[in-house]
């Protein structure tokens, strides 16, 4: 039912995890897909090879999207090679695994977390929006931490909460031509989350999810695809919770 033939998409942080799953799902739906990576070039190239094996075009770009010049160079390349965008998914980010009370949170960690999770989204979104065609879709990936807070991860929660406010602001600014929505995953079984998933912690986390399991990356990629489709054409400024019922805030 979801058909994206003839459309072009950009997914930041597409080398692994949710970004990779979303890139492949969009390609299966017919879209040509560009993806970015920060340091995981081989993983990004592997994703691109899979996209091409599906008969779709793929484009890979590396660098720090928290650097304004990186985002601007990427925008220029996509305008040249793709002629514009129909879909932009701001997914790239980091999660500092070490618990840290605010009183002990180093300023360097605060700045690094906000740089990767907020500055990069601000700069890449600002650079890409002029390329998004009328009727286009923007999806920003936040987190349940941005909705309820996250003790001992105040830096991460603050950045992800800001993305929700950014989503709502842009939804108003770019209506009616472009929809801007947010996906807020809970725990997802990714490499980024792996440091937390000791046997004991994994069971504790799983037990707190009413659906009874930790999400896969595909569980999040599906809702992203929905928001990118015409099925979601009358939805903008919304936060789609993908957490198995663990945070009932919508």
ROGURO-251828 format. One line per 4 residues: number of its first residue (from 1); their letters; for each residue x, y, z of N, C-alpha, C, O. Coordinates in Angstrom, 2 decimals. Example, Ala and Ser with C-alpha at 12.3 -4.5 7.8 and 13.67 -1.06 7.14 Angstrom:
% ROGURO-251828
1) as) 13.19,-5.69,7.80,12.30,-4.50,7.80,13.20,-3.30,7.80,14.24,-3.32,8.46 ~ 12.85,-2.25,7.08,13.67,-1.06,7.14,12.90,0.03,7.87,13.41,1.14,8.04
//
This chain:
% ROGURO-251828
1) xxxx) 0.82,-1.20,0.00,0.00,0.00,0.00,0.86,1.26,0.00,0.49,2.25,-0.62 ~ 2.01,1.24,0.68,2.89,2.40,0.70,3.84,2.32,-0.48,4.63,1.38,-0.59 ~ 3.75,3.29,-1.37,4.55,3.30,-2.59,5.28,4.63,-2.69,4.65,5.69,-2.74 ~ 6.61,4.57,-2.72,7.44,5.77,-2.77,8.23,5.85,-4.06,9.24,6.55,-4.12
5) xxxx) 7.79,5.15,-5.09,8.48,5.18,-6.37,8.64,6.60,-6.90,7.69,7.38,-6.89 ~ 9.86,6.91,-7.37,10.13,8.23,-7.91,10.51,9.27,-6.87,10.81,10.41,-7.22 ~ 10.50,8.91,-5.60,10.83,9.85,-4.53,12.27,9.68,-4.08,12.89,8.63,-4.26 ~ 12.80,10.75,-3.50,14.16,10.72,-2.97,14.12,11.03,-1.48,13.33,11.85,-1.02
9) xxxx) 14.99,10.35,-0.74,15.00,10.49,0.72,16.43,10.64,1.22,17.37,10.10,0.63 ~ 16.59,11.38,2.30,17.85,11.46,3.03,17.61,11.02,4.46,16.67,11.47,5.11 ~ 18.47,10.13,4.95,18.43,9.69,6.34,19.80,9.94,6.96,20.80,9.39,6.52 ~ 19.83,10.78,7.98,21.10,10.98,8.67,21.33,9.83,9.65,20.38,9.29,10.22
13) xxxx) 22.59,9.47,9.84,22.89,8.34,10.71,22.36,7.04,10.14,21.80,6.22,10.86 ~ 22.54,6.85,8.84,21.97,5.68,8.17,22.88,4.48,8.11,22.57,3.51,7.42 ~ 24.00,4.52,8.81,24.96,3.41,8.70,24.58,2.21,9.55,25.03,1.10,9.27 ~ 23.76,2.42,10.57,23.42,1.31,11.47,22.12,1.63,12.20,21.57,2.72,12.06
17) xxxx) 21.65,0.66,12.97,20.51,0.86,13.85,19.23,1.28,13.14,18.91,0.78,12.07 ~ 18.51,2.20,13.76,17.23,2.66,13.23,17.41,3.28,11.84,16.59,3.06,10.95 ~ 18.48,4.05,11.66,18.71,4.69,10.37,18.88,3.70,9.24,18.32,3.88,8.16 ~ 19.64,2.66,9.50,19.84,1.63,8.47,18.52,0.93,8.15,18.19,0.73,6.98
21) xxxx) 17.77,0.56,9.18,16.50,-0.14,8.95,15.53,0.74,8.17,14.84,0.26,7.28 ~ 15.49,2.03,8.50,14.60,2.94,7.78,15.05,3.13,6.34,14.22,3.18,5.43 ~ 16.35,3.23,6.12,16.86,3.39,4.76,16.46,2.22,3.87,16.03,2.40,2.74 ~ 16.61,1.02,4.39,16.27,-0.17,3.61,14.77,-0.28,3.38,14.33,-0.72,2.32
25) xxxx) 13.98,0.10,4.37,12.53,0.03,4.22,12.04,1.04,3.18,11.16,0.72,2.38 ~ 12.58,2.23,3.20,12.20,3.22,2.19,12.61,2.77,0.80,11.87,2.97,-0.17 ~ 13.79,2.15,0.70,14.22,1.65,-0.60,13.30,0.54,-1.09,12.98,0.48,-2.28 ~ 12.87,-0.34,-0.20,11.93,-1.39,-0.60,10.60,-0.81,-1.07,9.91,-1.40,-1.90
29) xxxx) 10.25,0.36,-0.53,9.01,1.01,-0.95,9.20,1.80,-2.25,8.23,2.34,-2.79 ~ 10.44,1.85,-2.76,10.67,2.45,-4.07,11.47,3.73,-4.09,11.72,4.27,-5.17 ~ 11.89,4.24,-2.93,12.61,5.51,-2.90,14.10,5.33,-3.17,14.69,4.30,-2.82 ~ 14.69,6.34,-3.80,16.15,6.45,-3.83,16.57,7.07,-2.50,15.91,7.97,-2.00
33) xxxx) 17.68,6.59,-1.94,18.01,6.95,-0.57,19.46,7.43,-0.44,20.39,6.74,-0.85 ~ 19.61,8.61,0.13,20.92,9.10,0.55,21.03,8.90,2.05,20.04,8.99,2.78 ~ 22.25,8.62,2.52,22.44,8.44,3.95,23.77,9.01,4.38,24.72,9.08,3.60 ~ 23.81,9.43,5.63,25.04,9.99,6.17,25.60,9.10,7.27,24.89,8.28,7.86
37) xxxx) 26.88,9.28,7.52,27.54,8.61,8.63,28.53,9.60,9.23,28.92,10.58,8.58 ~ 28.93,9.33,10.47,29.94,10.17,11.10,31.31,9.51,10.97,32.24,10.09,10.40 ~ 31.44,8.28,11.50,32.73,7.59,11.44,32.61,6.18,10.86,33.64,5.56,10.56 ~ 31.41,5.65,10.70,31.21,4.26,10.31,31.03,4.14,8.79,29.95,3.77,8.32
41) xxxx) 32.07,4.46,8.05,31.94,4.50,6.60,31.60,3.13,6.01,30.73,3.03,5.15 ~ 32.27,2.08,6.45,32.02,0.77,5.86,30.60,0.31,6.12,29.97,-0.28,5.24 ~ 30.08,0.57,7.30,28.69,0.23,7.58,27.76,1.00,6.65,26.78,0.45,6.15 ~ 28.06,2.28,6.43,27.23,3.09,5.52,27.30,2.55,4.10,26.28,2.47,3.42
45) xxxx) 28.48,2.20,3.66,28.62,1.66,2.30,27.90,0.33,2.16,27.35,0.03,1.10 ~ 27.91,-0.48,3.23,27.17,-1.75,3.21,25.68,-1.51,3.04,25.01,-2.20,2.27 ~ 25.15,-0.51,3.77,23.73,-0.16,3.62,23.45,0.30,2.20,22.44,-0.08,1.61 ~ 24.34,1.12,1.65,24.16,1.61,0.28,24.15,0.46,-0.72,23.38,0.47,-1.68
49) xxxx) 25.01,-0.52,-0.51,25.03,-1.67,-1.43,23.70,-2.42,-1.39,23.19,-2.85,-2.43 ~ 23.13,-2.55,-0.20,21.83,-3.22,-0.10,20.74,-2.41,-0.80,19.86,-2.98,-1.44 ~ 20.81,-1.09,-0.68,19.83,-0.25,-1.36,19.94,-0.44,-2.87,18.93,-0.58,-3.56 ~ 21.15,-0.44,-3.38,21.35,-0.62,-4.82,20.90,-2.00,-5.28,20.42,-2.17,-6.40
53) xxxx) 21.06,-3.00,-4.41,20.62,-4.35,-4.78,19.11,-4.42,-4.94,18.59,-5.34,-5.57 ~ 18.41,-3.45,-4.36,16.96,-3.37,-4.50,16.54,-2.58,-5.74,15.36,-2.36,-5.98 ~ 17.54,-2.15,-6.51,17.25,-1.42,-7.73,17.08,0.07,-7.54,16.59,0.75,-8.44 ~ 17.49,0.58,-6.39,17.35,2.00,-6.10,18.71,2.69,-6.08,19.73,2.04,-5.86
57) xxxx) 18.72,3.98,-6.31,19.96,4.75,-6.20,20.29,4.99,-4.73,19.40,5.12,-3.89 ~ 21.59,5.04,-4.45,22.04,5.32,-3.08,23.17,6.33,-3.14,23.96,6.35,-4.08 ~ 23.23,7.18,-2.13,24.28,8.18,-2.02,24.76,8.17,-0.57,23.95,8.12,0.35 ~ 26.08,8.21,-0.38,26.66,8.15,0.97,27.52,9.38,1.20,28.30,9.77,0.34
61) xxxx) 27.37,9.99,2.37,28.16,11.15,2.71,28.60,11.05,4.17,27.81,10.69,5.04 ~ 29.87,11.38,4.43,30.40,11.32,5.79,30.68,12.70,6.35,30.72,13.68,5.61 ~ 30.86,12.75,7.65,31.22,14.00,8.29,30.36,14.33,9.49,29.39,13.63,9.78 ~ 30.72,15.38,10.17,30.04,15.84,11.38,28.95,16.83,10.98,29.26,17.96,10.59
65) xxxx) 27.70,16.43,11.09,26.60,17.31,10.71,26.42,18.46,11.69,25.66,19.39,11.42 ~ 27.09,18.41,12.82,27.10,19.54,13.73,27.99,20.68,13.26,28.05,21.74,13.88 ~ 28.68,20.45,12.16,29.50,21.48,11.51,28.66,22.08,10.38,28.26,21.36,9.48 ~ 28.39,23.38,10.41,27.53,23.98,9.38,28.01,23.73,7.97,27.20,23.55,7.06
69) xxxx) 29.32,23.71,7.75,29.84,23.51,6.40,29.54,22.10,5.90,29.28,21.91,4.71 ~ 29.56,21.10,6.79,29.25,19.73,6.39,27.82,19.64,5.86,27.57,19.05,4.81 ~ 26.88,20.22,6.61,25.48,20.18,6.19,25.27,20.93,4.88,24.49,20.49,4.04 ~ 25.93,22.05,4.71,25.77,22.83,3.49,26.35,22.11,2.28,25.77,22.13,1.20
73) xxxx) 27.52,21.46,2.47,28.11,20.69,1.37,27.19,19.55,0.97,27.02,19.27,-0.22 ~ 26.59,18.89,1.96,25.68,17.78,1.68,24.47,18.28,0.91,24.04,17.65,-0.05 ~ 23.92,19.41,1.32,22.75,19.96,0.62,23.08,20.25,-0.84,22.29,19.95,-1.74 ~ 24.25,20.84,-1.08,24.64,21.15,-2.45,24.80,19.89,-3.28,24.40,19.86,-4.44
77) xxxx) 25.38,18.85,-2.68,25.57,17.58,-3.41,24.23,16.93,-3.73,24.04,16.40,-4.82 ~ 23.29,16.97,-2.78,22.00,16.34,-3.02,21.18,17.11,-4.05,20.45,16.52,-4.84 ~ 21.31,18.42,-4.04,20.61,19.21,-5.06,21.16,18.88,-6.44,20.41,18.80,-7.42 ~ 22.47,18.68,-6.52,23.11,18.35,-7.80,22.76,16.94,-8.25,22.41,16.73,-9.41
81) xxxx) 22.84,15.96,-7.35,22.71,14.56,-7.74,21.28,14.04,-7.67,20.90,13.16,-8.45 ~ 20.47,14.56,-6.74,19.09,14.08,-6.57,18.06,15.10,-7.05,16.89,14.76,-7.23 ~ 18.50,16.35,-7.26,17.57,17.37,-7.72,16.61,17.87,-6.66,15.70,18.63,-6.97 ~ 16.80,17.46,-5.43,15.91,17.83,-4.33,15.52,16.61,-3.53,15.98,15.50,-3.80
85) xxxx) 14.67,16.82,-2.54,14.25,15.75,-1.65,12.73,15.74,-1.49,12.08,16.78,-1.51 ~ 12.21,14.55,-1.34,10.80,14.39,-0.95,10.68,14.04,0.53,9.66,14.31,1.16 ~ 11.74,13.43,1.07,11.73,12.94,2.46,13.05,13.28,3.12,14.12,13.06,2.54 ~ 12.98,13.82,4.32,14.18,14.03,5.13,13.94,13.46,6.51,12.98,13.83,7.19
89) xxxx) 14.82,12.55,6.93,14.71,11.92,8.24,15.96,12.28,9.05,17.07,11.86,8.71 ~ 15.76,13.04,10.12,16.86,13.45,10.99,16.98,12.41,12.11,16.25,12.46,13.10 ~ 17.89,11.50,11.94,18.01,10.35,12.85,19.33,10.31,13.61,19.39,9.72,14.68 ~ 20.38,10.92,13.08,21.71,10.77,13.67,21.73,11.27,15.11,21.11,12.27,15.45
93) xxxx) 22.47,10.55,15.95,22.62,10.97,17.34,23.46,9.97,18.11,23.83,8.91,17.60 ~ 23.74,10.32,19.37,24.53,9.45,20.24,23.80,9.31,21.56,22.96,10.13,21.92 ~ 24.14,8.25,22.29,23.60,8.05,23.63,24.75,7.72,24.57,25.31,6.63,24.48 ~ 25.12,8.63,25.46,26.20,8.34,26.41,25.72,7.30,27.42,24.81,7.58,28.21
97) xxxx) 26.31,6.14,27.41,25.80,5.03,28.22,26.05,5.21,29.72,25.28,4.70,30.53 ~ 27.11,5.91,30.08,27.46,6.01,31.51,26.48,6.92,32.25,26.24,8.06,31.84 ~ 25.92,6.39,33.34,25.04,7.22,34.16,25.86,8.29,34.87,26.96,8.04,35.35 ~ 25.28,9.51,34.90,26.02,10.63,35.45,25.06,11.61,36.12,24.27,12.24,35.42
101) xxxx) 25.11,11.76,37.45,24.27,12.77,38.09,24.61,14.16,37.56,25.75,14.44,37.20 ~ 23.62,15.02,37.53,23.83,16.36,36.97,24.97,17.08,37.68,25.75,17.79,37.04 ~ 25.06,16.92,39.00,26.09,17.62,39.76,27.50,17.21,39.35,28.46,17.95,39.57 ~ 27.62,16.03,38.73,28.94,15.54,38.31,29.10,15.52,36.80,30.13,15.08,36.29
105) xxxx) 28.10,16.00,36.08,28.13,15.94,34.62,29.17,16.91,34.07,29.02,18.12,34.24 ~ 30.20,16.41,33.42,31.23,17.32,32.89,30.66,18.20,31.78,29.83,17.74,30.99 ~ 31.09,19.42,31.72,30.61,20.33,30.69,30.95,19.80,29.30,30.21,20.03,28.34 ~ 32.07,19.10,29.17,32.45,18.56,27.87,31.44,17.51,27.40,31.10,17.46,26.22
109) xxxx) 30.98,16.67,28.34,29.98,15.68,27.93,28.67,16.38,27.55,28.06,16.02,26.55 ~ 28.24,17.37,28.33,27.02,18.11,28.00,27.11,18.68,26.59,26.18,18.53,25.79 ~ 28.22,19.32,26.29,28.38,19.94,24.98,28.45,18.91,23.86,27.90,19.12,22.79 ~ 29.13,17.81,24.11,29.24,16.76,23.09,27.88,16.14,22.79,27.55,15.92,21.63
113) xxxx) 27.09,15.88,23.83,25.78,15.27,23.64,24.85,16.22,22.88,24.16,15.79,21.96 ~ 24.83,17.48,23.27,23.95,18.43,22.57,24.44,18.71,21.15,23.64,18.94,20.25 ~ 25.74,18.69,20.96,26.29,18.88,19.61,25.80,17.77,18.68,25.35,18.04,17.57 ~ 25.90,16.52,19.14,25.54,15.37,18.30,24.04,15.20,18.13,23.57,14.80,17.07
117) xxxx) 23.28,15.51,19.19,21.85,15.20,19.17,20.95,16.38,18.87,19.79,16.19,18.49 ~ 21.44,17.59,19.03,20.60,18.77,18.79,21.20,19.68,17.73,20.52,20.03,16.76 ~ 22.45,20.08,17.90,23.06,20.97,16.90,23.05,20.34,15.52,22.75,21.01,14.53 ~ 23.37,19.05,15.44,23.42,18.39,14.14,22.06,18.33,13.47,21.95,18.44,12.25
121) xxxx) 21.01,18.16,14.28,19.65,18.14,13.72,19.25,19.54,13.26,18.70,19.70,12.17 ~ 19.52,20.54,14.09,19.22,21.92,13.71,19.91,22.28,12.39,19.28,22.79,11.47 ~ 21.20,22.02,12.31,21.97,22.44,11.13,21.60,21.65,9.88,21.45,22.22,8.80 ~ 21.44,20.32,10.03,21.10,19.52,8.85,19.68,19.81,8.38,19.41,19.85,7.18
125) xxxx) 18.76,20.00,9.33,17.38,20.30,8.95,17.30,21.65,8.27,16.61,21.80,7.25 ~ 17.98,22.63,8.80,17.99,23.96,8.18,18.57,23.91,6.77,18.10,24.62,5.88 ~ 19.58,23.08,6.58,20.20,22.98,5.25,19.32,22.21,4.27,19.31,22.52,3.07 ~ 18.58,21.21,4.76,17.81,20.35,3.85,16.42,20.86,3.51,15.89,20.56,2.44
129) xxxx) 15.81,21.63,4.41,14.43,22.06,4.16,14.25,22.81,2.85,13.22,22.63,2.20 ~ 15.20,23.65,2.42,15.02,24.29,1.12,14.98,23.30,-0.06,14.51,23.65,-1.14 ~ 15.48,22.09,0.15,15.48,21.09,-0.91,14.20,20.26,-0.93,13.92,19.57,-1.92 ~ 13.42,20.31,0.16,12.24,19.45,0.26,11.11,20.03,-0.59,10.71,21.18,-0.43
133) xxxx) 10.63,19.21,-1.50,9.61,19.66,-2.45,8.25,19.80,-1.76,8.03,19.20,-0.71 ~ 7.34,20.58,-2.33,5.98,20.66,-1.80,5.36,19.28,-1.70,5.48,18.46,-2.61 ~ 4.70,19.03,-0.59,4.16,17.69,-0.33,5.15,16.78,0.34,4.87,15.60,0.56 ~ 6.33,17.33,0.68,7.38,16.51,1.28,7.14,16.21,2.74,6.24,16.75,3.38
137) xxxx) 7.98,15.32,3.25,7.86,14.84,4.63,9.19,15.00,5.35,10.25,14.68,4.82 ~ 9.11,15.51,6.58,10.26,15.56,7.47,9.91,14.77,8.72,8.84,14.96,9.31 ~ 10.80,13.88,9.12,10.62,13.09,10.34,11.87,13.26,11.20,12.98,13.02,10.74 ~ 11.68,13.66,12.44,12.77,13.83,13.40,12.67,12.72,14.44,11.60,12.48,15.00
141) xxxx) 13.78,12.05,14.70,13.80,10.94,15.66,14.22,11.46,17.02,15.35,11.89,17.21 ~ 13.29,11.42,17.97,13.55,11.84,19.34,13.66,10.59,20.22,14.31,9.62,19.82 ~ 13.04,10.60,21.38,13.14,9.48,22.33,12.12,9.67,23.44,11.68,10.79,23.71 ~ 11.76,8.58,24.08,10.93,8.70,25.28,11.64,9.54,26.35,10.99,10.17,27.18
145) xxxx) 12.97,9.54,26.32,13.72,10.34,27.30,13.40,11.82,27.14,13.45,12.58,28.11 ~ 13.06,12.24,25.93,12.71,13.62,25.70,11.31,13.96,26.16,10.95,15.14,26.22 ~ 10.50,12.95,26.48,9.13,13.17,26.93,9.02,13.11,28.45,8.34,13.94,29.06 ~ 9.67,12.15,29.06,9.51,11.95,30.50,10.76,12.32,31.29,10.75,12.30,32.52
149) xxxx) 11.85,12.66,30.59,13.13,12.86,31.25,13.84,11.53,31.46,13.25,10.47,31.26 ~ 15.09,11.60,31.84,15.88,10.38,32.07,16.89,10.67,33.15,17.88,11.36,32.92 ~ 16.65,10.13,34.34,17.56,10.37,35.46,18.96,9.89,35.11,19.14,8.82,34.54 ~ 19.95,10.69,35.46,21.37,10.41,35.23,21.76,10.47,33.76,22.88,10.11,33.39
153) xxxx) 20.83,10.92,32.92,21.12,11.17,31.50,20.46,12.49,31.10,19.80,12.58,30.06 ~ 20.63,13.50,31.93,19.95,14.78,31.70,20.37,15.42,30.39,19.58,16.10,29.74 ~ 21.62,15.20,29.99,22.10,15.78,28.73,21.34,15.20,27.54,20.91,15.92,26.65 ~ 21.20,13.89,27.54,20.49,13.21,26.45,19.01,13.60,26.43,18.45,13.91,25.38
157) xxxx) 18.38,13.58,27.61,16.96,13.91,27.70,16.70,15.34,27.26,15.71,15.62,26.58 ~ 17.58,16.26,27.65,17.40,17.66,27.27,17.47,17.83,25.77,16.67,18.56,25.18 ~ 18.42,17.18,25.13,18.56,17.29,23.68,17.35,16.69,22.97,16.82,17.29,22.04 ~ 16.90,15.52,23.42,15.77,14.87,22.75,14.46,15.61,23.01,13.58,15.63,22.15
161) xxxx) 14.33,16.22,24.19,13.15,17.03,24.44,13.12,18.25,23.53,12.05,18.65,23.06 ~ 14.28,18.83,23.29,14.35,19.98,22.38,13.93,19.60,20.96,13.35,20.42,20.25 ~ 14.20,18.37,20.55,13.81,17.94,19.20,12.29,17.89,19.06,11.76,18.15,17.98 ~ 11.60,17.55,20.14,10.13,17.54,20.09,9.61,18.96,19.89,8.70,19.18,19.09
165) xxxx) 10.17,19.92,20.62,9.76,21.31,20.44,10.13,21.83,19.06,9.38,22.59,18.45 ~ 11.28,21.41,18.56,11.69,21.80,17.21,10.70,21.27,16.18,10.33,21.98,15.24 ~ 10.28,20.03,16.35,9.29,19.43,15.44,8.02,20.26,15.38,7.53,20.57,14.29 ~ 7.50,20.62,16.52,6.24,21.37,16.57,6.41,22.77,15.97,5.51,23.27,15.30
169) xxxx) 7.54,23.38,16.22,7.80,24.70,15.65,7.86,24.64,14.13,7.26,25.47,13.45 ~ 8.58,23.67,13.60,8.73,23.56,12.15,7.44,23.15,11.47,7.17,23.55,10.34 ~ 6.63,22.34,12.16,5.35,21.94,11.58,4.50,23.17,11.26,3.82,23.20,10.24 ~ 4.54,24.16,12.13,3.79,25.40,11.89,4.46,26.26,10.83,3.79,26.84,9.98
173) xxxx) 5.78,26.35,10.89,6.50,27.19,9.93,6.34,26.71,8.49,6.23,27.52,7.57 ~ 6.31,25.39,8.30,6.36,24.86,6.94,5.02,24.33,6.44,4.94,23.79,5.34 ~ 3.96,24.49,7.24,2.62,24.16,6.75,2.18,25.24,5.75,2.58,26.39,5.89 ~ 1.38,24.88,4.76,0.81,23.55,4.53,1.63,22.67,3.60,1.25,21.53,3.34
177) xxxx) 2.76,23.18,3.09,3.44,22.44,2.03,4.18,21.20,2.46,4.26,20.24,1.71 ~ 4.72,21.21,3.70,5.56,20.11,4.17,5.07,19.69,5.54,4.79,20.54,6.39 ~ 4.96,18.39,5.78,4.63,17.91,7.12,5.91,17.63,7.89,6.90,17.17,7.33 ~ 5.87,17.92,9.18,7.03,17.68,10.06,6.53,16.95,11.29,5.72,17.48,12.06
181) xxxx) 7.00,15.74,11.47,6.57,14.91,12.59,7.77,14.30,13.29,8.91,14.41,12.82 ~ 7.50,13.67,14.42,8.55,13.13,15.28,8.21,11.70,15.66,7.04,11.36,15.89 ~ 9.21,10.86,15.73,9.07,9.51,16.26,9.86,9.45,17.57,11.01,9.88,17.62 ~ 9.24,8.92,18.60,9.89,8.82,19.91,10.00,7.36,20.33,9.08,6.84,20.95
185) xxxx) 11.09,6.70,19.99,11.26,5.30,20.40,11.58,5.19,21.89,12.16,6.09,22.49 ~ 11.19,4.05,22.46,11.68,3.65,23.77,12.95,2.84,23.57,13.75,3.13,22.68 ~ 13.14,1.81,24.41,14.32,0.97,24.26,14.26,0.22,22.93,13.23,-0.35,22.57 ~ 15.39,0.23,22.22,15.50,-0.46,20.94,16.77,-1.30,20.98,17.80,-0.86,21.49
189) xxxx) 16.69,-2.49,20.45,17.82,-3.41,20.46,18.82,-3.01,19.37,18.78,-3.53,18.26 ~ 19.70,-2.09,19.72,20.70,-1.60,18.78,22.09,-1.70,19.40,22.24,-1.94,20.59 ~ 23.08,-1.51,18.57,24.47,-1.50,19.05,24.68,-0.37,20.05,25.44,-0.52,21.00 ~ 24.00,0.77,19.83,24.16,1.90,20.73,23.66,1.59,22.14,24.20,2.08,23.12
193) xxxx) 22.61,0.76,22.22,22.04,0.41,23.52,22.73,-0.78,24.17,22.50,-1.07,25.34 ~ 23.57,-1.47,23.43,24.16,-2.72,23.90,24.86,-2.62,25.24,24.77,-3.56,26.03 ~ 25.57,-1.51,25.55,26.26,-1.45,26.85,25.33,-1.59,28.05,25.77,-1.98,29.13 ~ 24.05,-1.27,27.87,23.10,-1.35,28.98,22.50,-2.75,29.11,22.04,-3.13,30.19
197) xxxx) 22.51,-3.50,28.02,21.77,-4.76,27.99,22.57,-5.92,28.57,22.78,-6.92,27.89 ~ 23.00,-5.78,29.81,23.47,-6.96,30.52,22.26,-7.88,30.72,21.12,-7.44,30.55 ~ 22.50,-9.12,31.08,21.40,-10.07,31.24,20.36,-9.55,32.23,19.16,-9.62,31.98 ~ 20.83,-9.03,33.36,19.92,-8.54,34.40,19.16,-7.31,33.92,17.94,-7.22,34.09
201) xxxx) 19.88,-6.35,33.34,19.24,-5.13,32.88,18.26,-5.39,31.75,17.18,-4.80,31.70 ~ 18.63,-6.27,30.85,17.76,-6.57,29.72,16.42,-7.12,30.20,15.37,-6.72,29.69 ~ 16.44,-8.01,31.17,15.20,-8.57,31.68,14.39,-7.51,32.42,13.16,-7.48,32.31 ~ 15.06,-6.65,33.17,14.36,-5.58,33.88,13.67,-4.64,32.88,12.52,-4.25,33.08
205) xxxx) 14.39,-4.29,31.84,13.83,-3.40,30.81,12.67,-4.07,30.10,11.62,-3.46,29.90 ~ 12.86,-5.33,29.72,11.80,-6.06,29.02,10.54,-6.15,29.88,9.43,-6.02,29.37 ~ 10.72,-6.39,31.18,9.57,-6.53,32.08,8.78,-5.24,32.21,7.60,-5.27,32.56 ~ 9.40,-4.10,31.93,8.71,-2.83,32.03,7.99,-2.41,30.76,7.43,-1.31,30.69
209) xxxx) 8.00,-3.27,29.75,7.35,-2.96,28.48,6.09,-3.81,28.36,6.19,-5.04,28.25 ~ 4.90,-3.21,28.37,3.67,-4.00,28.36,3.58,-5.00,27.20,3.03,-6.09,27.38 ~ 4.09,-4.65,26.05,4.04,-5.59,24.92,4.92,-6.81,25.17,4.71,-7.86,24.56 ~ 5.89,-6.69,26.07,6.66,-7.84,26.51,7.96,-8.09,25.79,8.55,-9.16,25.94
213) xxxx) 8.42,-7.13,25.00,9.70,-7.32,24.33,10.33,-5.96,24.03,9.64,-4.94,23.98 ~ 11.63,-5.97,23.83,12.36,-4.77,23.43,12.22,-4.61,21.92,12.27,-5.59,21.18 ~ 12.04,-3.38,21.47,11.81,-3.13,20.05,13.03,-3.51,19.21,14.17,-3.40,19.65 ~ 12.75,-3.95,17.99,13.79,-4.09,16.97,13.87,-2.78,16.20,13.00,-1.92,16.32
217) xxxx) 14.91,-2.63,15.42,15.03,-1.42,14.60,13.89,-1.35,13.58,13.43,-0.26,13.24 ~ 13.44,-2.49,13.09,12.33,-2.51,12.14,11.03,-2.02,12.78,10.18,-1.46,12.09 ~ 10.88,-2.24,14.09,9.69,-1.75,14.79,9.60,-0.23,14.74,8.50,0.33,14.80 ~ 10.72,0.43,14.65,10.74,1.89,14.57,10.73,2.36,13.11,10.13,3.38,12.79
221) xxxx) 11.39,1.61,12.25,11.43,1.99,10.83,10.03,2.00,10.22,9.75,2.84,9.36 ~ 9.16,1.08,10.63,7.81,1.02,10.08,7.02,2.29,10.33,6.46,2.85,9.38 ~ 6.95,2.78,11.56,6.28,4.06,11.82,6.91,5.24,11.08,6.21,6.15,10.66 ~ 8.23,5.22,10.91,8.87,6.28,10.13,8.36,6.23,8.69,8.02,7.27,8.12
225) xxxx) 8.32,5.04,8.11,7.81,4.89,6.75,6.37,5.40,6.65,6.03,6.10,5.70 ~ 5.54,5.07,7.63,4.16,5.55,7.64,4.10,7.07,7.57,3.33,7.63,6.79 ~ 4.90,7.74,8.40,4.88,9.20,8.42,5.40,9.81,7.13,5.12,10.97,6.82 ~ 6.17,9.03,6.38,6.69,9.50,5.09,5.71,9.25,3.94,5.97,9.67,2.81
229) xxxx) 4.62,8.59,4.21,3.71,8.17,3.15,2.49,9.07,3.06,2.27,9.92,3.93 ~ 1.71,8.88,2.02,0.47,9.65,1.87,-0.58,9.23,2.90,-1.55,9.96,3.11 ~ -0.40,8.10,3.54,-1.32,7.70,4.61,-1.29,8.71,5.76,-2.26,8.84,6.51 ~ -0.16,9.42,5.90,-0.01,10.38,7.00,-0.11,11.82,6.50,0.42,12.73,7.13
233) xxxx) -0.79,12.04,5.39,-0.80,13.36,4.76,-1.50,14.42,5.61,-1.27,15.61,5.39 ~ -2.34,14.04,6.56,-3.05,15.01,7.39,-2.51,15.03,8.82,-3.19,15.45,9.75 ~ -1.28,14.57,8.98,-0.62,14.54,10.29,0.60,15.44,10.23,1.46,15.26,9.38 ~ 0.68,16.41,11.12,1.89,17.23,11.24,2.00,17.75,12.67,1.00,17.99,13.34
237) xxxx) 3.24,17.93,13.11,3.50,18.41,14.46,3.25,17.38,15.54,3.13,17.73,16.72 ~ 3.17,16.11,15.16,2.83,15.06,16.12,4.06,14.27,16.56,5.07,14.22,15.86 ~ 3.94,13.65,17.72,4.96,12.74,18.24,4.36,11.33,18.24,3.40,11.06,18.96 ~ 4.92,10.45,17.45,4.46,9.08,17.37,5.30,8.23,18.32,6.50,8.03,18.09
241) xxxx) 4.67,7.74,19.38,5.39,6.96,20.39,5.54,5.51,19.95,4.56,4.87,19.57 ~ 6.76,5.02,19.99,7.04,3.63,19.60,7.80,2.98,20.75,9.01,2.82,20.70 ~ 7.04,2.62,21.79,7.73,2.17,23.01,7.07,0.93,23.65,7.39,0.58,24.79 ~ 6.16,0.29,22.92,5.54,-0.91,23.47,4.63,-0.67,24.65,4.29,-1.61,25.38
245) xxxx) 4.24,0.58,24.86,3.36,0.91,25.98,4.09,1.27,27.25,3.46,1.44,28.29 ~ 5.42,1.40,27.20,6.17,1.65,28.43,6.03,3.08,28.92,6.19,3.34,30.12 ~ 5.72,4.01,28.02,5.51,5.41,28.40,4.22,5.86,27.74,4.19,6.13,26.54 ~ 3.15,5.95,28.51,1.82,6.26,27.96,1.60,7.76,28.06,0.90,8.25,28.95
249) xx) 2.20,8.47,27.12,2.17,9.94,27.20,1.48,10.57,26.00,1.52,11.79,25.85 ~ 0.85,9.78,25.13,0.23,10.35,23.94,-1.24,10.07,23.89,-1.92,10.49,22.95
//
